[in-house]
């Protein structure tokens, strides 16, 4: 785009001079030239005829308002260039006068199709998680897509983003929008950008984009202090005297089963089927399941404590649920399973909060702490982060490292005290 200021007056042009007002002034217009087309926008400034310098695009020094008008134009220029640059990044084409039948240049070029839309592409990719039964991930990613779409509409006034418009500056502006306009925290903004990172990589895999625009877009996250139950605290919860038929005892069995199985998520406990518990080649009883969040497969042997809990439940047909969390719901009804999971997870957390009080721990115990506690115990005892990564079902060891980094390591406190005393 080529924006320029120009005066409407042109020597010897009656059509132009008819624009002058009673004081002999004519308006300054902003000319935008783009792809062989031009558009003029009138500015709220007028100058005297003959007092405009076309080469410098300023009024001459002899104009009575030269200082004020030239200062206005000087301040306006960077705003115009910045705005046009932003519009160009999302495939902007200048508007034509109403009634114009001229076609865009792209439509005039034989065989050239309209640019594909990243927003539509992203929405379709995200729907894939729903089709695969990953309802929680689908809803989370859908929220990010909606935020990015709203940002495009509010900032650029558009409903589409061509793949060629995916440039680094566009995502930097979205990051700034998350921080300043939406008031998102650092970790929230980091999650939004991580989703966009993933979607853009899908664009590249399908050959719709050659350069990776987010390569230098740094996403920081603030270190979060995670709650961590020690093995001793887990044992205190396990040793509480409860009515075995009470809802609290049932919630505890789910919690401990997740912990003994190496940190299962609640969604995986809720959808665990009997066919997923079977003997391995070694003859050991194992639980092998596909994680709802990532669709990766995890398998671990069952320790005696886990077997003892399972013995309370009558083994049914292979596709029946192990625990009564999803009772009455067909395995393929993912929406119903997700709703039930959310409802029962909240109920379990309420019981766990009371169990933590009875076990005399002040920590805010929720179901996910079973995964945290198992991860930390495995890391402390195995001392091999690659093995721990496999136990947890992480796709790479970096995920495991980020997971572990949130915990406070007190295992060497006694050594430190002894050394410093």
N, C-alpha and C positions, 0 to 999 in steps of 0.2 A: 504494500500500500504506500501511496505517495501523497501525504497530506501537505497542502500549501494554502497560505492565506493569499487572497487577492481582492482588489477593489472592484466593484461592479462597473466602475466607469471605464470606458475605453475611448480614446480619442477618435472623433469622427463617427461614433456609433450612436445614432439617435435612440436605438432600443435600450441602450444602457443609460443614457442621460435621462431618460424618462423616469428612472428610479430615484432621482434626486428629490429631496424634500424642499420645503419652502425656504430653507436656509442654505440651499446649494450643497447639501451633504448626501452622500450615497453610502449604502451599507458595505461592510467588509464581509466577504464570504470565505468559508473554509472549503477548499476543493479536495476531494478524496478521489484518487485515481487508483484503480485496482483491476488487473486482468483486462485491460483495454477499455474499461468503463469508467465513467466519471460521475460524481455526484457533488452538488454544491449545497452547503448548509450556511444559512445566513446567521451572522453573529450579532449580538446586541450592541454593536459599535458602528458609528458612521463617521466618515471623513469628508473633508472638503474636496471638491473636484480639483484635480491637478496637484494635490498634496500627497499622493501615494507613490512610493518608490517600489516599482514592481520587482526590481532585481533583489533588493534587500527585504522585500515584503514587510515594509514598515512605512509609517507616515514620515514625511520629511520634517526636518527640524524647524521649518518655518510654519508648520501647522500649529494653531493656537493651543491644541490639546495634545501635542506630540508626546510629552513625557508620560501622561496618563495612559494614552492609547497604546504606546509601544510597550509600556510596563505590563499592561493587560495581555498583550499578545505574547510577550516573553514568558509570563506565568502560565499561559494556556498551552504553549507548545509541548512541554513534557507530559502534561496530562493527556493531550491528544495522542501523542506517539505511544504512550503506555497503554491507553485504551485500545488503540488500533492493533497493537501487538497482541494484546490478550484476545481480541476478537479473531485475529488471524489464526491463532493457535487452535481454535475450535472450528476452523473451516468457514469463517465468515465470508459472505458475499454481499456486497452493498445492495441496498434496496433500490428499486427503480420507481419512477413516478407511477402513480396509480394509472392503470389502463395500458401500460406499456406491454407490448407483446414480445419484446425481445427475450430470447431464451438465454440462460446462463451459458457461459463458454463451454463448460463441461458437456452440456447437452448438445451443443453444436458440433462438438468433435466426434466424428464417427467412431463407434465402437468403444467410447469411453463411458463407463457406468458411474453412477453416483457413489460417493464414498460410503463404506460400510460404517455402522454405528457401534462404537465401543459400549455404550450404555445398554443397548439391546443384547449385545454379545455377553456382557457381564450378567445380565438378568437370566439369560438362558443357561449359562454355566452354573449359576447359583441354584437354579431349579433342579439341576442334576443331583444335588445333595438330597433334596426332598425325594426324588425318584429312587434314590438308593437307601432311603429310610433314615438318613442322618438329619432328622428334623431340627434338632438344636443348632447344628452347624448351619443349616439352611436359614433359619430365622436370624441368626447372628450376622451372617454374610449379607442377607437381604437388607438388614438395617443399614449396613455400610453402603450398599448400592443406593439406597434411598437417600442417604445423606449426601453422597457424591452427586447424584442426579439433582438434588435440590440446590447444591452449590453451583452446578453448571447453569441451572435455570435462573438463579438469583444473580449470579455474577455476569453471565454472558447472554442471558435471555434466550437460550437455546434448549432444545429437547434432544439433541443428538451431538455426539462427539466422533468425528471421523477418526479412524485409526491413525492417520497421518498427523493428527493434532495432538497425539499423546507425547508431549514433551515434558522435560523435567520441570520447567517453570510452572506448568499447569498443576502438577502435584505439590509443588512448594506452596502455591497459593492455597490449595486445599488444606494443607497442613496448617498454614497460618490461619485459615478460616476456622479450623477445629479449635485452635488455641484461643484466638482473640474474639471471634464472633459467637462461637457456640460454647465457649468456656470449658472445653474438654480438658481433662487432665493429661499429663504426659503419657501415661500408660494407655489411656483410651485412644488418644491420637495415634499412638504407635500401633494399636490393634487395627484401626481403620486403614492405615497405610499398609500394614502387612497383608490385609485382604486384597488391596489394590495391587500390591506386588504380585500376589498369586494370580490374579486375573490377567495382569499384563503379560505374565509369563505364558499363560494359556494362549494369548494373542500371538505371541512369538512362535510358540510351538506349531501353530496352524499357519505360519508363514505370512501373517498379515502385517507384521512389523519387523523391520530388520535390525534396528538399534534399540537397546533396552533403556528407556527414558528414566528409570528410577535407580540407575546404577549408583549415582552419587547423592541420592536422597537419603540422608541418614535418619534413622528412626531410633530415638533414644527411649529408654524406659527407666523409670525411677525404681531403685531396688525396694522391694516390698518385704516387710517383715512377716514371714508366714508363721502361722500357729503350728506347733509341732508337738504331738503327743509322744512322750517317751514310752518305751516298752513297759516300764513300770506302771505308767498311768493307764495304758491299755489293759494291763493285767488287772488293775484295780476295778476298772469298768467290767471286765469279764467275770470277776469274783463277787460282784454285788449279788445279794440275795433278792431274787425277784420271783414273782409268780410266773411260771413258765408259759402260761397261756395269756399273759397280759400283752397289750400292744407294745409296751416298753421292752419286754423281753424279746418280742419278735423283731423290733427295730435293732436291738443289740445283736441278734443273730445275723441279720443282714450286714451290719457294720463289721462284725468280727469275721464273717465269711470273706468280705472284701479284703480285709487286712491279711488274713491267712493265705489268701490267693495272690498275694503280691501287690495289692493295691488296685482292686477292680473299681471302676467308676460305678455310681449308682445305676446308671442306665444299663450297664452290662450285667449287674446283679439282677435287675428287674426283668431282663430278657434272657436270662440263662436257662437253657433247656437241658433236659436229662441226657439228650444225645451228645451234649458237649462234655460229658463226664465219662471217661472211658479209660481202659488200661492202655499204657504205652507199650513200646517194644520191650521195655525192661520189666514189664509186669506191674509197674507202679500205677496207681490210679491218678489220672491227670484231669485237669480242667483245661479245655482248649476252646477258645471262643473268638469271635470277630468283634473288635471294639466298635461300638456304635459311633463314636466320635470320628475315628480315622479310617474305619473299615480294615485296619490291619489285624492280623491274627496273632494271638498270644496264647501260649500254653505253658503251664507250670504244674509240678506234681502237688498233690494234696497232702498236707501234713496232718498228723493225727487229730489236731484240734479242729481242722476243717472237716474231716471225716465224721467227727463226733456230732457236729452241727447238722450235717447232711443226713445223718441217721434219724433225725427227728421227722424228716419228710418222707412220705411214701413215694418211691420211684414209680413214675407212670410211663406212658408211651414216650418214645424218643423226642417228639416235638412238643411235649408238655413242659410247662414252666416248672423250674425247681422250687422257686419261692412263690408265695401267693400274691406277690406285688401286682402281677399282670393277669391275675386270674380272671377268666371269662372273656379275654380279648384274643382274637385270632392273631397268629404270628405276623401275618402280612398287613395288618391294620396299623400302619406306622403313626398316623395322626392320633388314634386312640391310645396307642402305647405311649406316645410322648405326653399326652395329657395326664394319663395315669401316673407316669413316672414323676412328673412335676408335683402332682398332688401328694403322692406317697413319700417323695423325697422331703417335702416340707414337713410332713407329719413325723417322719423319722428324725429330722433335725430337732424338732421340739422335744421328742423323747430323749435324744442324746444330750441335749442341754441339761435336762433334769438328771440324767445318769451321771454327767460330769460333776454336777453339784453334789450328788450323793457320794461320788468317788473322791470328793474333796480336791478337785482341780478347778482353778479359776479360769482355765482356758475356754474359749468359745468353741465348743466341740460341735462340728458339723460332719456330715457323712464323708466329705472329701478328705477329712483329716485321716481317714483310714488309709488312703493312698499316700498321703504325705508321710505318715508314720511308717508304712511299709517300705517306701522308697528310702527313707533315711536309715532304717534298720538294715536294709540290704546293702546300702552304700558303706555303712560302718563295718559290717561283718564280711562283705565280699571284697571290698577295697579295689574293685575293678569296675570303673564307670561304664565300660563297654558291655559287660554282662548285665549290669543294672539297667542299662538302656533297653536291652532285650526283654528283661523281666517286665519293665513298665510298658513296653510296646511303643517306645518312641521311635520315630523314623530316622533320627540321627542323634549322635551323642551330644551335640550342642544343646538340643532340647533338654536332655538329662542334666547337663551342666547348669543350665539356667534354672532348672527345677531345684537342684541341690543347693545352688548359691543362695537361695532365699532362707535357708535354715541356719540357725546359730549352732556352731559346733562346740559343744561343751565336753566332748569326750576326752580332751587332753587337759582339762582344767587342773586335775590333781597333779599331773606332771609339771604343769606351769607353777603351781603353788609350791610343790616340793623343790623345784629348781630355784625359785626366787626367795624362799624362806631362809 
